[in-house]
Amino acid sequence: MGTMTSVTSAKRVLLAQPRGYCAGVERAVDSVEKALEVHGAPVYVRKQIVHNKHVVADLEAKGAIFVEEAEEVPEGSIVVLSAHGVAPSVYTQADDRQLRTIDATCPLVTKVHHEARRYAAQDLEILLIGHANHEEVVGTTGEAPDRVTVVDGPEAAAAVEVKDPDRIAWLSQTTLSVDETLETVRALRKRFPNLIDPPSDDICYATQNRQGAVKKIAPLSDLVIVVGSRNSSNSVRLVEVALDCGARAAHLVDDAGEIDEAWLDGVETVGMSSGASVPESLVTGVLAWLAERGYTDVVEIEAERETLTFALPPELRRDIKARS
């Protein structure tokens, strides 16, 4: 890796930092791997543990079995709940089947669930900014289904109906575009001046940091490649941020095999990042693909330094301790 000032070659790659795994994803993936080590295969996982097809395939090869609902898990088995969080009804379903749950919900998503319960207890209506069918939004809505209305962007904010404009609060999905979320909040506040803010920004630090890094490289890039799966909300947002911030073109790819060589026509500077559920090996693969085509100068552009880590779920820590 060079520095920004040392890069003079015609073909170069600007590599965003931070990129890839965040603390919540690392915790979730580690939870499945540790559960397999402690309990042996199979270990069941409700939904994709994180939204990346390569990560899921790797865990399947190690003995994880992915299911859509807890009712598909044999009674008495171990089931890991994904990083995106679940509605309370899922815990009830798991209890009914006497499943041993390992809750790998990202602690930052858990924070939003706590806020939803707190607002509901205060008899407030909750406007949840996010995508209605995203697993995280489904889980948060489940905390107070009679009080949550999903608002999917600024246009929806202009049309949403509320019972009492003086008794509403907003929350958001953690993986959204920071800028679009703020735009949605502004649209809501224009209509509802007494809208209550959450105690802290719900968009997770990792999402914000990865978007911030892309904002730095996009204006300098002819093309931005984001590594990530299409069902990964935060990865899709990185492409949108790159285009909004000046990149001539931006594309989302699962791996190097999805890159179209025609994208490189007339391109001197390629910007690169990866979503929060992407292992670094996939980034390395794209860098190798680009190097074969002359993009050998790689400069890492750092926006923020991340040091946060999350402990494994307590039920898994207990099982590991009991085994040792």
Secondary structure, DSSP 8 states (H G I E B T S, - for coil): -B-GGG--SSSEEEEEES-S--HHHHHHHHHHHHHHHHH-S-EEEES-SSS-HHHHHHHHHHTEEEESSGGGS-TT-EEEE-TT---HHHHHHHHHTT-EEEE---HHHHHHHHHHHHHHHTT-EEEEES-TTSHHHHHHHTTSTTTEEEE-SHHHHTT---S-TTSEEEEE-TTS-HHHHHHHHHHHHHH-TT-B--SS--S-HHHHHHHHHHHHHGGG-SEEEEE--TT-HHHHHHHHHHHHTT-SEEEEESSGGG--GGGGTT--EEEEEE-TT--HHHHHHHHHHHHTTT--EEEEEES----------HHHHHHHHHH-
